[in-house]
C-alpha cells in the first residue's frame, strides 16, 4: 500500500491529476472524485503554460552566462533574481518538508534572471560581431 501511495503522490505532485484519480477513489472508497469539465480544461491549459523543469534549467544556464558576460546594473539584477529564486527553492526543504508547490514562486525570479541573461549574452555577442566587422573593414594599420 505504501508503494502505491508513493507512486500516487509522485504523479499527484507532477500535476497528473487524471491518472491519479483511480487510486484516490480506491483509497477513499466512500466518496468518488473526478476531474473533468471546466477543471479538466484548466488542467490542460496549466500543462501548456506551466514552467517545465527543462525551461528552468535553460533559464539558470542563461542567467549564469549573463553573470559572466554582464556588467553593471543588469548583472546586479541577475544576481538579485537568482538569489531570490534560489532561496525560494532552498529554504522550504531546509526548514520543513518539500513539495513541488514550493518551487512555483521561484519560477518568476529564475525566468526573469534567465531572460536578462539571454539579453546580456545577445547584446555582448552583437557588440563583439560589430567590432570584429569594423576591424575587418578598416584593414591593416599603416605604420
PyMOL commands that set and color helices and strands:
alter all, ss='L'
color gray80, all
select helices_A, chain A and resi 2-13+17-27+38-49+53-69+72-95+100-138
alter helices_A, ss='H'
color red, helices_A
deselect
rebuild
show_as cartoon
